[in-house]
């Protein structure tokens, strides 16, 4: 699982410019993306990763879930007033986990 996550993260890091990647760790109330931009970016990142990363040791459902989850965490961390540490905290990540793993997005 960790290997799959790292492959997806590496691919995302290859294509996103540094100012965008910086938003993952450093967003505050003024910078960051709004919800509409985040949803667009999330969908496009998932499409990109699906085309450029292969995880043959996972079945297609798990592969899609890993890719969607990693993209969701990265993009959620870019939103205004959000930071990576907040997004991955168990108390804050419930809705994101349900969205990816239960709803299958």
Secondary structure in CASP SS format (residue, H / E / C, confidence):
PFRMAT SS
TARGET T0000
AUTHOR 0000-0000-0000
METHOD secondary structure of the structure
MODEL  1
X C 1.00
X H 1.00
X H 1.00
X H 1.00
X H 1.00
X H 1.00
X H 1.00
X H 1.00
X H 1.00
X H 1.00
X H 1.00
X H 1.00
X H 1.00
X H 1.00
X H 1.00
X C 1.00
X C 1.00
X H 1.00
X H 1.00
X H 1.00
X H 1.00
X H 1.00
X H 1.00
X H 1.00
X H 1.00
X H 1.00
X C 1.00
X C 1.00
X C 1.00
X C 1.00
X C 1.00
X C 1.00
X E 1.00
X C 1.00
X H 1.00
X H 1.00
X H 1.00
X H 1.00
X H 1.00
X H 1.00
X H 1.00
X H 1.00
X H 1.00
X H 1.00
X H 1.00
X H 1.00
X H 1.00
X H 1.00
X H 1.00
X H 1.00
X H 1.00
X H 1.00
X C 1.00
X C 1.00
X C 1.00
X C 1.00
X C 1.00
X C 1.00
X C 1.00
X H 1.00
X H 1.00
X H 1.00
X H 1.00
X H 1.00
X H 1.00
X H 1.00
X H 1.00
X H 1.00
X H 1.00
X H 1.00
X H 1.00
X H 1.00
X H 1.00
X H 1.00
X H 1.00
X H 1.00
X H 1.00
X H 1.00
X E 1.00
X C 1.00
X C 1.00
X C 1.00
X C 1.00
X H 1.00
X H 1.00
X H 1.00
X H 1.00
X H 1.00
X C 1.00
X H 1.00
X H 1.00
X H 1.00
X H 1.00
X H 1.00
X H 1.00
X H 1.00
X H 1.00
X H 1.00
X H 1.00
X H 1.00
X H 1.00
X H 1.00
X C 1.00
X C 1.00
X C 1.00
END
